[in-house]
Amino acid sequence: MNTDNRPLRTTILFGMLCGLLLIPTRMIFGTTFFWPILFPLLLFSALCAYAFLLAGWGGRPRRSVLFPLFLLLLFLFTPGSNAAFILLALGLLSWIRSGICFRNGYIRSLGVELALCIGGAALVAYFNPHSAFAWGLGIWLFFLIQSLYFTFLAAEEDGAEWPVIDPFDQARMRAESILKI
């Protein structure tokens, strides 16, 4: 498992990238008839990419996240509101992260997932983004909140603590293992 803050940093950078990609897309297609289907498609694409990142960090095969993503894909093409799609996407994000990739204590995971997913979405909704830049910042804010997951629970995967090893100690251990051969 990762002994550094790679999932935390990558989640923040990934959220910034998603927000930055949403800005030109919203500016170009925001007033066209493509936007009502394009917006959930962009969210679905971001969730797919993030799910594959989570599977890699959790040491799970990437195919393990395909079933929840397929369920969301089926719902993507049904007529309905964006709010229902977003709530389903939040639920599936929680399932992918806490149920498939990082299996922690059920009660604690449920509390953290509710706080992060519903709290992050509520913050974005509270700021009520209407412009392309506001939506970009809202997406980044959501991923900033999601990055807190790795602060709260990821270090306790399967009940084992991740060892915090200094890079110099890692190099020393590698050198010792080479010399022992």
Backbone as JSON Lines, residues from 0, in Angstrom:
{"i":0,"aa":"M","n":[0.84,-1.17,0.0],"ca":[0.0,0.0,0.0],"c":[0.88,1.24,0.0]}
{"i":1,"aa":"N","n":[0.33,2.35,-0.36],"ca":[1.09,3.59,-0.4],"c":[1.44,4.05,1.01]}
{"i":2,"aa":"T","n":[2.67,4.41,1.21],"ca":[3.08,4.92,2.51],"c":[3.17,6.43,2.5]}
{"i":3,"aa":"D","n":[2.79,7.05,1.4],"ca":[2.86,8.49,1.33],"c":[1.46,9.07,1.16]}
{"i":4,"aa":"N","n":[1.38,10.32,0.84],"ca":[0.09,10.99,0.68],"c":[-0.34,11.02,-0.78]}
{"i":5,"aa":"R","n":[0.06,10.06,-1.57],"ca":[-0.28,10.06,-2.98],"c":[-1.79,10.09,-3.23]}
{"i":6,"aa":"P","n":[-2.62,9.27,-2.56],"ca":[-4.06,9.36,-2.82],"c":[-4.64,10.72,-2.45]}
{"i":7,"aa":"L","n":[-4.16,11.31,-1.38],"ca":[-4.64,12.61,-0.96],"c":[-4.3,13.68,-2.0]}
{"i":8,"aa":"R","n":[-3.05,13.72,-2.4],"ca":[-2.62,14.72,-3.39],"c":[-3.26,14.47,-4.75]}
{"i":9,"aa":"T","n":[-3.33,13.23,-5.16],"ca":[-3.9,12.92,-6.47],"c":[-5.38,13.24,-6.51]}
{"i":10,"aa":"T","n":[-6.1,13.01,-5.42],"ca":[-7.51,13.37,-5.37],"c":[-7.69,14.87,-5.52]}
{"i":11,"aa":"I","n":[-6.86,15.64,-4.86],"ca":[-6.96,17.1,-4.98],"c":[-6.63,17.56,-6.4]}
{"i":12,"aa":"L","n":[-5.56,17.02,-6.97],"ca":[-5.18,17.39,-8.34],"c":[-6.2,16.89,-9.36]}
{"i":13,"aa":"F","n":[-6.74,15.71,-9.14],"ca":[-7.76,15.17,-10.04],"c":[-9.01,16.05,-10.0]}
{"i":14,"aa":"G","n":[-9.41,16.48,-8.82],"ca":[-10.56,17.38,-8.7],"c":[-10.32,18.7,-9.4]}
{"i":15,"aa":"M","n":[-9.11,19.22,-9.29],"ca":[-8.79,20.47,-9.97],"c":[-8.84,20.27,-11.48]}
{"i":16,"aa":"L","n":[-8.33,19.16,-11.97],"ca":[-8.38,18.87,-13.39],"c":[-9.82,18.74,-13.88]}
{"i":17,"aa":"C","n":[-10.65,18.04,-13.12],"ca":[-12.07,17.9,-13.5],"c":[-12.76,19.26,-13.53]}
{"i":18,"aa":"G","n":[-12.48,20.09,-12.53],"ca":[-13.06,21.43,-12.5],"c":[-12.6,22.28,-13.66]}
{"i":19,"aa":"L","n":[-11.31,22.19,-13.98],"ca":[-10.79,22.96,-15.11],"c":[-11.34,22.48,-16.45]}
{"i":20,"aa":"L","n":[-11.58,21.18,-16.58],"ca":[-12.16,20.66,-17.82],"c":[-13.64,21.02,-17.94]}
{"i":21,"aa":"L","n":[-14.3,21.18,-16.82],"ca":[-15.72,21.53,-16.85],"c":[-15.93,22.96,-17.32]}
{"i":22,"aa":"I","n":[-14.99,23.85,-17.03],"ca":[-15.16,25.27,-17.37],"c":[-15.31,25.48,-18.88]}
{"i":23,"aa":"P","n":[-14.37,25.03,-19.73],"ca":[-14.58,25.27,-21.17],"c":[-15.77,24.49,-21.73]}
{"i":24,"aa":"T","n":[-16.01,23.3,-21.18],"ca":[-17.14,22.52,-21.66],"c":[-18.45,23.23,-21.36]}
{"i":25,"aa":"R","n":[-18.58,23.79,-20.18],"ca":[-19.79,24.54,-19.82],"c":[-19.9,25.82,-20.65]}
{"i":26,"aa":"M","n":[-18.78,26.48,-20.88],"ca":[-18.82,27.71,-21.67],"c":[-19.21,27.44,-23.13]}
{"i":27,"aa":"I","n":[-18.79,26.32,-23.68],"ca":[-19.09,26.01,-25.07],"c":[-20.5,25.42,-25.22]}
{"i":28,"aa":"F","n":[-20.83,24.45,-24.36],"ca":[-22.07,23.72,-24.54],"c":[-23.17,24.09,-23.55]}
{"i":29,"aa":"G","n":[-22.91,25.02,-22.63],"ca":[-23.86,25.33,-21.57],"c":[-25.19,25.85,-22.04]}
{"i":30,"aa":"T","n":[-25.24,26.51,-23.16],"ca":[-26.5,27.08,-23.64],"c":[-27.1,26.27,-24.79]}
{"i":31,"aa":"T","n":[-26.52,25.13,-25.12],"ca":[-27.03,24.31,-26.21],"c":[-27.91,23.2,-25.67]}
{"i":32,"aa":"F","n":[-28.54,22.49,-26.56],"ca":[-29.39,21.38,-26.14],"c":[-28.58,20.15,-25.75]}
{"i":33,"aa":"F","n":[-27.26,20.19,-25.94],"ca":[-26.39,19.09,-25.53],"c":[-26.13,19.07,-24.03]}
{"i":34,"aa":"W","n":[-26.24,20.2,-23.36],"ca":[-25.82,20.31,-21.97],"c":[-26.57,19.38,-21.02]}
{"i":35,"aa":"P","n":[-27.9,19.2,-21.14],"ca":[-28.57,18.31,-20.19],"c":[-28.05,16.88,-20.18]}
{"i":36,"aa":"I","n":[-27.55,16.36,-21.29],"ca":[-26.96,15.02,-21.29],"c":[-25.45,15.08,-21.1]}
{"i":37,"aa":"L","n":[-24.84,16.17,-21.49],"ca":[-23.39,16.28,-21.39],"c":[-22.93,16.44,-19.94]}
{"i":38,"aa":"F","n":[-23.69,17.14,-19.13],"ca":[-23.31,17.34,-17.73],"c":[-23.24,16.01,-16.97]}
{"i":39,"aa":"P","n":[-24.29,15.16,-17.01],"ca":[-24.14,13.86,-16.33],"c":[-23.06,12.98,-16.95]}
{"i":40,"aa":"L","n":[-22.87,13.11,-18.25],"ca":[-21.82,12.33,-18.91],"c":[-20.43,12.74,-18.42]}
{"i":41,"aa":"L","n":[-20.24,14.04,-18.2],"ca":[-18.96,14.51,-17.63],"c":[-18.77,14.0,-16.2]}
{"i":42,"aa":"L","n":[-19.84,14.04,-15.41],"ca":[-19.75,13.51,-14.04],"c":[-19.48,12.01,-14.04]}
{"i":43,"aa":"F","n":[-20.12,11.29,-14.95],"ca":[-19.89,9.85,-15.07],"c":[-18.44,9.56,-15.46]}
{"i":44,"aa":"S","n":[-17.92,10.32,-16.41],"ca":[-16.52,10.13,-16.83],"c":[-15.55,10.39,-15.68]}
{"i":45,"aa":"A","n":[-15.81,11.44,-14.92],"ca":[-14.94,11.74,-13.77],"c":[-15.03,10.64,-12.72]}
{"i":46,"aa":"L","n":[-16.24,10.13,-12.48],"ca":[-16.39,9.06,-11.5],"c":[-15.7,7.78,-11.97]}
{"i":47,"aa":"C","n":[-15.77,7.49,-13.27],"ca":[-15.06,6.3,-13.8],"c":[-13.56,6.42,-13.58]}
{"i":48,"aa":"A","n":[-13.0,7.55,-13.94],"ca":[-11.56,7.74,-13.77],"c":[-11.17,7.65,-12.3]}
{"i":49,"aa":"Y","n":[-11.97,8.28,-11.43],"ca":[-11.67,8.26,-10.0],"c":[-11.83,6.85,-9.41]}
{"i":50,"aa":"A","n":[-12.82,6.1,-9.9],"ca":[-13.01,4.73,-9.42],"c":[-11.82,3.85,-9.78]}
{"i":51,"aa":"F","n":[-11.27,4.03,-10.98],"ca":[-10.09,3.25,-11.36],"c":[-8.87,3.65,-10.53]}
{"i":52,"aa":"L","n":[-8.77,4.94,-10.2],"ca":[-7.7,5.37,-9.3],"c":[-7.86,4.73,-7.92]}
{"i":53,"aa":"L","n":[-9.09,4.72,-7.4],"ca":[-9.36,4.13,-6.09],"c":[-9.04,2.64,-6.09]}
{"i":54,"aa":"A","n":[-9.4,1.95,-7.16],"ca":[-9.11,0.51,-7.23],"c":[-7.61,0.26,-7.21]}
{"i":55,"aa":"G","n":[-6.85,1.1,-7.9],"ca":[-5.4,0.95,-7.89],"c":[-4.82,1.21,-6.51]}
{"i":56,"aa":"W","n":[-5.3,2.24,-5.83],"ca":[-4.79,2.55,-4.5],"c":[-5.18,1.48,-3.49]}
{"i":57,"aa":"G","n":[-6.36,0.88,-3.67],"ca":[-6.82,-0.14,-2.73],"c":[-6.26,-1.52,-3.02]}
{"i":58,"aa":"G","n":[-5.5,-1.65,-4.09],"ca":[-4.92,-2.94,-4.43],"c":[-5.96,-3.91,-4.97]}
{"i":59,"aa":"R","n":[-7.07,-3.42,-5.47],"ca":[-8.12,-4.26,-6.03],"c":[-8.0,-4.25,-7.56]}
{"i":60,"aa":"P","n":[-8.46,-5.31,-8.19],"ca":[-8.45,-5.3,-9.66],"c":[-9.4,-4.24,-10.2]}
{"i":61,"aa":"R","n":[-9.03,-3.64,-11.27],"ca":[-9.85,-2.56,-11.83],"c":[-11.23,-3.06,-12.26]}
{"i":62,"aa":"R","n":[-11.34,-4.32,-12.6],"ca":[-12.62,-4.85,-13.02],"c":[-13.62,-4.92,-11.86]}
{"i":63,"aa":"S","n":[-13.16,-4.82,-10.63],"ca":[-14.06,-4.89,-9.49],"c":[-14.97,-3.67,-9.38]}
{"i":64,"aa":"V","n":[-14.62,-2.56,-10.03],"ca":[-15.47,-1.37,-9.99],"c":[-16.36,-1.26,-11.22]}
{"i":65,"aa":"L","n":[-16.28,-2.21,-12.13],"ca":[-17.06,-2.13,-13.36],"c":[-18.57,-2.29,-13.13]}
{"i":66,"aa":"F","n":[-18.98,-3.17,-12.21],"ca":[-20.41,-3.37,-11.99],"c":[-21.1,-2.11,-11.46]}
{"i":67,"aa":"P","n":[-20.58,-1.44,-10.43],"ca":[-21.25,-0.2,-10.01],"c":[-21.24,0.87,-11.1]}
{"i":68,"aa":"L","n":[-20.17,0.95,-11.85],"ca":[-20.12,1.93,-12.94],"c":[-21.11,1.59,-14.04]}
{"i":69,"aa":"F","n":[-21.32,0.3,-14.3],"ca":[-22.3,-0.12,-15.29],"c":[-23.71,0.26,-14.84]}
{"i":70,"aa":"L","n":[-24.0,0.1,-13.55],"ca":[-25.3,0.52,-13.03],"c":[-25.53,2.01,-13.25]}
{"i":71,"aa":"L","n":[-24.52,2.79,-12.99],"ca":[-24.63,4.24,-13.19],"c":[-24.77,4.56,-14.67]}
{"i":72,"aa":"L","n":[-24.09,3.83,-15.51],"ca":[-24.2,4.04,-16.96],"c":[-25.62,3.77,-17.44]}
{"i":73,"aa":"L","n":[-26.27,2.75,-16.92],"ca":[-27.66,2.47,-17.28],"c":[-28.57,3.62,-16.89]}
{"i":74,"aa":"F","n":[-28.32,4.18,-15.73],"ca":[-29.15,5.29,-15.25],"c":[-28.85,6.58,-16.0]}
{"i":75,"aa":"L","n":[-27.68,6.66,-16.58],"ca":[-27.27,7.87,-17.31],"c":[-28.2,8.17,-18.48]}
{"i":76,"aa":"F","n":[-28.66,7.14,-19.16],"ca":[-29.46,7.34,-20.36],"c":[-30.97,7.27,-20.11]}
{"i":77,"aa":"T","n":[-31.38,7.23,-18.87],"ca":[-32.81,7.3,-18.57],"c":[-33.19,8.76,-18.36]}
{"i":78,"aa":"P","n":[-34.36,9.14,-18.85],"ca":[-34.76,10.54,-18.65],"c":[-35.05,10.78,-17.17]}
{"i":79,"aa":"G","n":[-34.66,11.91,-16.71],"ca":[-34.86,12.25,-15.31],"c":[-34.09,13.5,-14.98]}
{"i":80,"aa":"S","n":[-33.98,13.74,-13.71],"ca":[-33.3,14.96,-13.28],"c":[-31.82,14.7,-13.02]}
{"i":81,"aa":"N","n":[-31.05,15.76,-13.09],"ca":[-29.63,15.67,-12.75],"c":[-29.45,15.4,-11.27]}
{"i":82,"aa":"A","n":[-30.38,15.89,-10.44],"ca":[-30.25,15.68,-8.99],"c":[-30.31,14.19,-8.64]}
{"i":83,"aa":"A","n":[-31.21,13.44,-9.28],"ca":[-31.3,12.01,-9.02],"c":[-30.03,11.3,-9.47]}
{"i":84,"aa":"F","n":[-29.5,11.7,-10.61],"ca":[-28.26,11.1,-11.11],"c":[-27.11,11.39,-10.16]}
{"i":85,"aa":"I","n":[-27.04,12.62,-9.66],"ca":[-25.95,12.98,-8.75],"c":[-26.06,12.21,-7.44]}
{"i":86,"aa":"L","n":[-27.27,12.03,-6.91],"ca":[-27.43,11.25,-5.67],"c":[-27.03,9.79,-5.89]}
{"i":87,"aa":"L","n":[-27.41,9.23,-7.02],"ca":[-26.99,7.86,-7.32],"c":[-25.47,7.77,-7.48]}
{"i":88,"aa":"A","n":[-24.87,8.76,-8.13],"ca":[-23.42,8.78,-8.3],"c":[-22.72,8.88,-6.94]}
{"i":89,"aa":"L","n":[-23.28,9.69,-6.02],"ca":[-22.69,9.78,-4.68],"c":[-22.76,8.46,-3.94]}
{"i":90,"aa":"G","n":[-23.9,7.78,-4.06],"ca":[-24.03,6.47,-3.42],"c":[-23.07,5.45,-4.0]}
{"i":91,"aa":"L","n":[-22.91,5.47,-5.3],"ca":[-21.99,4.52,-5.93],"c":[-20.53,4.86,-5.62]}
{"i":92,"aa":"L","n":[-20.22,6.14,-5.5],"ca":[-18.87,6.52,-5.09],"c":[-18.57,5.97,-3.7]}
{"i":93,"aa":"S","n":[-19.54,6.08,-2.81],"ca":[-19.35,5.53,-1.46],"c":[-19.19,4.02,-1.49]}
{"i":94,"aa":"W","n":[-19.99,3.35,-2.31],"ca":[-19.91,1.9,-2.42],"c":[-18.55,1.49,-2.98]}
{"i":95,"aa":"I","n":[-18.1,2.17,-4.01],"ca":[-16.82,1.83,-4.62],"c":[-15.68,2.06,-3.64]}
{"i":96,"aa":"R","n":[-15.72,3.18,-2.94],"ca":[-14.59,3.52,-2.07],"c":[-14.59,2.67,-0.81]}
{"i":97,"aa":"S","n":[-15.7,2.6,-0.09],"ca":[-15.7,1.9,1.2],"c":[-16.09,0.44,1.11]}
{"i":98,"aa":"G","n":[-16.82,0.04,0.09],"ca":[-17.25,-1.33,-0.01],"c":[-16.35,-2.2,-0.85]}
{"i":99,"aa":"I","n":[-15.7,-1.6,-1.84],"ca":[-14.88,-2.4,-2.77],"c":[-13.4,-2.13,-2.56]}
{"i":100,"aa":"C","n":[-13.0,-0.87,-2.6],"ca":[-11.56,-0.56,-2.61],"c":[-10.93,-0.55,-1.21]}
{"i":101,"aa":"F","n":[-11.57,0.1,-0.26],"ca":[-11.03,0.19,1.09],"c":[-12.09,-0.31,2.05]}
{"i":102,"aa":"R","n":[-11.88,-1.5,2.58],"ca":[-12.88,-2.09,3.48],"c":[-12.49,-1.79,4.91]}
{"i":103,"aa":"N","n":[-13.26,-0.9,5.51],"ca":[-13.03,-0.51,6.89],"c":[-14.22,-0.93,7.73]}
{"i":104,"aa":"G","n":[-14.22,-0.57,8.99],"ca":[-15.35,-0.85,9.85],"c":[-16.63,-0.24,9.28]}
{"i":105,"aa":"Y","n":[-17.72,-1.02,9.28],"ca":[-18.95,-0.6,8.61],"c":[-19.53,0.69,9.17]}
{"i":106,"aa":"I","n":[-19.67,0.77,10.47],"ca":[-20.29,1.95,11.09],"c":[-19.44,3.19,10.87]}
{"i":107,"aa":"R","n":[-18.16,3.06,11.07],"ca":[-17.28,4.21,10.89],"c":[-17.23,4.65,9.43]}
{"i":108,"aa":"S","n":[-17.16,3.68,8.52],"ca":[-17.15,4.0,7.09],"c":[-18.44,4.69,6.68]}
{"i":109,"aa":"L","n":[-19.56,4.2,7.19],"ca":[-20.84,4.79,6.85],"c":[-20.91,6.25,7.3]}
{"i":110,"aa":"G","n":[-20.45,6.52,8.51],"ca":[-20.45,7.89,9.01],"c":[-19.54,8.81,8.21]}
{"i":111,"aa":"V","n":[-18.36,8.33,7.89],"ca":[-17.42,9.15,7.12],"c":[-17.94,9.36,5.7]}
{"i":112,"aa":"E","n":[-18.47,8.3,5.08],"ca":[-19.0,8.43,3.72],"c":[-20.18,9.4,3.67]}
{"i":113,"aa":"L","n":[-21.08,9.31,4.65],"ca":[-22.21,10.25,4.68],"c":[-21.72,11.68,4.84]}
{"i":114,"aa":"A","n":[-20.78,11.86,5.73],"ca":[-20.26,13.22,5.95],"c":[-19.56,13.76,4.72]}
{"i":115,"aa":"L","n":[-18.76,12.94,4.08],"ca":[-17.99,13.43,2.94],"c":[-18.82,13.59,1.68]}
{"i":116,"aa":"C","n":[-19.6,12.58,1.33],"ca":[-20.36,12.66,0.08],"c":[-21.53,13.64,0.19]}
{"i":117,"aa":"I","n":[-22.36,13.46,1.2],"ca":[-23.5,14.36,1.34],"c":[-23.02,15.75,1.74]}
{"i":118,"aa":"G","n":[-22.03,15.82,2.6],"ca":[-21.49,17.12,3.0],"c":[-20.84,17.86,1.85]}
{"i":119,"aa":"G","n":[-20.07,17.15,1.04],"ca":[-19.43,17.78,-0.13],"c":[-20.46,18.26,-1.14]}
{"i":120,"aa":"A","n":[-21.47,17.42,-1.41],"ca":[-22.52,17.82,-2.36],"c":[-23.35,18.97,-1.79]}
{"i":121,"aa":"A","n":[-23.61,18.96,-0.49],"ca":[-24.38,20.04,0.13],"c":[-23.61,21.36,0.07]}
{"i":122,"aa":"L","n":[-22.3,21.3,0.25],"ca":[-21.5,22.53,0.12],"c":[-21.55,23.1,-1.29]}
{"i":123,"aa":"V","n":[-21.45,22.22,-2.27],"ca":[-21.52,22.67,-3.66],"c":[-22.91,23.26,-3.93]}
{"i":124,"aa":"A","n":[-23.95,22.59,-3.45],"ca":[-25.32,23.1,-3.66],"c":[-25.54,24.4,-2.9]}
{"i":125,"aa":"Y","n":[-24.93,24.55,-1.74],"ca":[-25.09,25.77,-0.95],"c":[-24.54,26.99,-1.7]}
{"i":126,"aa":"F","n":[-23.42,26.8,-2.36],"ca":[-22.84,27.91,-3.11],"c":[-23.54,28.13,-4.45]}
{"i":127,"aa":"N","n":[-24.45,27.21,-4.82],"ca":[-25.36,27.38,-5.95],"c":[-24.64,27.86,-7.21]}
{"i":128,"aa":"P","n":[-23.78,27.04,-7.79],"ca":[-23.02,27.48,-8.96],"c":[-23.91,27.66,-10.19]}
{"i":129,"aa":"H","n":[-23.75,28.8,-10.84],"ca":[-24.49,29.08,-12.07],"c":[-23.56,29.31,-13.25]}
{"i":130,"aa":"S","n":[-22.39,29.83,-13.0],"ca":[-21.47,30.11,-14.11],"c":[-20.51,28.94,-14.29]}
{"i":131,"aa":"A","n":[-19.79,28.98,-15.38],"ca":[-18.81,27.92,-15.66],"c":[-17.72,27.89,-14.61]}
{"i":132,"aa":"F","n":[-17.26,29.06,-14.19],"ca":[-16.19,29.11,-13.19],"c":[-16.68,28.63,-11.83]}
{"i":133,"aa":"A","n":[-17.91,28.96,-11.5],"ca":[-18.47,28.51,-10.23],"c":[-18.63,26.99,-10.22]}
{"i":134,"aa":"W","n":[-19.04,26.41,-11.35],"ca":[-19.13,24.96,-11.43],"c":[-17.76,24.31,-11.33]}
{"i":135,"aa":"G","n":[-16.77,24.9,-11.97],"ca":[-15.42,24.36,-11.87],"c":[-14.91,24.39,-10.44]}
{"i":136,"aa":"L","n":[-15.14,25.5,-9.76],"ca":[-14.74,25.58,-8.34],"c":[-15.55,24.63,-7.48]}
{"i":137,"aa":"G","n":[-16.81,24.45,-7.82],"ca":[-17.66,23.52,-7.06],"c":[-17.18,22.09,-7.18]}
{"i":138,"aa":"I","n":[-16.79,21.69,-8.37],"ca":[-16.26,20.33,-8.57],"c":[-14.95,20.16,-7.79]}
{"i":139,"aa":"W","n":[-14.11,21.17,-7.84],"ca":[-12.86,21.09,-7.09],"c":[-13.12,21.06,-5.59]}
{"i":140,"aa":"L","n":[-14.07,21.84,-5.11],"ca":[-14.43,21.83,-3.69],"c":[-14.91,20.45,-3.28]}
{"i":141,"aa":"F","n":[-15.71,19.82,-4.12],"ca":[-16.2,18.48,-3.81],"c":[-15.03,17.51,-3.65]}
{"i":142,"aa":"F","n":[-14.07,17.56,-4.56],"ca":[-12.93,16.65,-4.46],"c":[-12.0,17.02,-3.31]}
{"i":143,"aa":"L","n":[-11.94,18.28,-2.94],"ca":[-11.18,18.65,-1.75],"c":[-11.78,17.99,-0.52]}
{"i":144,"aa":"I","n":[-13.1,18.01,-0.44],"ca":[-13.77,17.35,0.68],"c":[-13.54,15.83,0.61]}
{"i":145,"aa":"Q","n":[-13.59,15.26,-0.61],"ca":[-13.39,13.82,-0.76],"c":[-11.98,13.4,-0.36]}
{"i":146,"aa":"S","n":[-11.02,14.27,-0.51],"ca":[-9.65,13.92,-0.15],"c":[-9.5,13.7,1.36]}
{"i":147,"aa":"L","n":[-10.43,14.2,2.13],"ca":[-10.37,13.98,3.58],"c":[-10.56,12.51,3.95]}
{"i":148,"aa":"Y","n":[-11.13,11.73,3.06],"ca":[-11.31,10.3,3.32],"c":[-9.98,9.65,3.67]}
{"i":149,"aa":"F","n":[-8.95,10.03,2.96],"ca":[-7.65,9.4,3.18],"c":[-7.02,9.86,4.47]}
{"i":150,"aa":"T","n":[-7.5,10.95,5.01],"ca":[-7.05,11.39,6.32],"c":[-7.75,10.59,7.41]}
{"i":151,"aa":"F","n":[-9.03,10.28,7.2],"ca":[-9.84,9.62,8.24],"c":[-9.72,8.11,8.26]}
{"i":152,"aa":"L","n":[-9.8,7.47,7.1],"ca":[-9.96,6.01,7.11],"c":[-8.93,5.19,6.37]}
{"i":153,"aa":"A","n":[-8.3,5.7,5.36],"ca":[-7.48,4.86,4.49],"c":[-6.29,4.25,5.22]}
{"i":154,"aa":"A","n":[-5.82,4.87,6.28],"ca":[-4.68,4.33,7.01],"c":[-5.04,3.08,7.8]}
{"i":155,"aa":"E","n":[-6.34,2.79,7.94],"ca":[-6.76,1.64,8.73],"c":[-7.3,0.51,7.87]}
{"i":156,"aa":"E","n":[-6.88,0.41,6.63],"ca":[-7.37,-0.64,5.76],"c":[-7.09,-2.0,6.36]}
{"i":157,"aa":"D","n":[-8.16,-2.81,6.42],"ca":[-8.11,-4.16,6.97],"c":[-7.54,-4.2,8.38]}
{"i":158,"aa":"G","n":[-7.68,-3.13,9.14],"ca":[-7.25,-3.08,10.52],"c":[-5.76,-2.9,10.72]}
{"i":159,"aa":"A","n":[-5.0,-2.77,9.66],"ca":[-3.55,-2.63,9.79],"c":[-3.17,-1.17,9.56]}
{"i":160,"aa":"E","n":[-2.26,-0.71,10.35],"ca":[-1.76,0.66,10.18],"c":[-0.72,0.68,9.07]}
{"i":161,"aa":"W","n":[-0.76,1.7,8.26],"ca":[0.27,1.88,7.26],"c":[1.52,2.37,7.96]}
{"i":162,"aa":"P","n":[2.63,1.74,7.72],"ca":[3.84,2.21,8.36],"c":[4.3,3.54,7.74]}
{"i":163,"aa":"V","n":[4.7,4.44,8.6],"ca":[5.25,5.7,8.13],"c":[6.75,5.54,8.14]}
{"i":164,"aa":"I","n":[7.34,5.43,6.96],"ca":[8.76,5.16,6.84],"c":[9.42,6.35,6.16]}
{"i":165,"aa":"D","n":[10.46,6.81,6.75],"ca":[11.24,7.91,6.19],"c":[11.88,7.45,4.88]}
{"i":166,"aa":"P","n":[11.96,8.31,3.87],"ca":[12.57,7.91,2.59],"c":[14.01,7.41,2.75]}
{"i":167,"aa":"F","n":[14.74,7.98,3.7],"ca":[16.11,7.52,3.91],"c":[16.12,6.11,4.51]}
{"i":168,"aa":"D","n":[15.17,5.8,5.39],"ca":[15.06,4.45,5.92],"c":[14.67,3.46,4.83]}
{"i":169,"aa":"Q","n":[13.79,3.88,3.91],"ca":[13.43,3.02,2.8],"c":[14.66,2.7,1.95]}
{"i":170,"aa":"A","n":[15.46,3.72,1.66],"ca":[16.67,3.51,0.86],"c":[17.65,2.6,1.6]}
{"i":171,"aa":"R","n":[17.78,2.8,2.9],"ca":[18.67,1.96,3.7],"c":[18.21,0.51,3.67]}
{"i":172,"aa":"M","n":[16.89,0.27,3.82],"ca":[16.37,-1.09,3.81],"c":[16.56,-1.74,2.44]}
{"i":173,"aa":"R","n":[16.39,-0.98,1.37],"ca":[16.63,-1.53,0.04],"c":[18.11,-1.89,-0.15]}
{"i":174,"aa":"A","n":[18.99,-1.01,0.32],"ca":[20.42,-1.28,0.2],"c":[20.8,-2.52,1.03]}
{"i":175,"aa":"E","n":[20.25,-2.66,2.23],"ca":[20.52,-3.83,3.04],"c":[20.02,-5.09,2.38]}
{"i":176,"aa":"S","n":[18.82,-5.04,1.77],"ca":[18.29,-6.24,1.12],"c":[19.15,-6.61,-0.1]}
{"i":177,"aa":"I","n":[19.7,-5.64,-0.79],"ca":[20.57,-5.94,-1.93],"c":[21.87,-6.57,-1.46]}
{"i":178,"aa":"L","n":[22.42,-6.04,-0.34],"ca":[23.68,-6.57,0.18],"c":[23.53,-7.96,0.77]}
{"i":179,"aa":"K","n":[22.33,-8.34,1.24],"ca":[22.11,-9.66,1.82],"c":[22.01,-10.73,0.76]}
{"i":180,"aa":"I","n":[21.75,-10.37,-0.46],"ca":[21.59,-11.37,-1.52],"c":[22.89,-11.97,-1.92]}
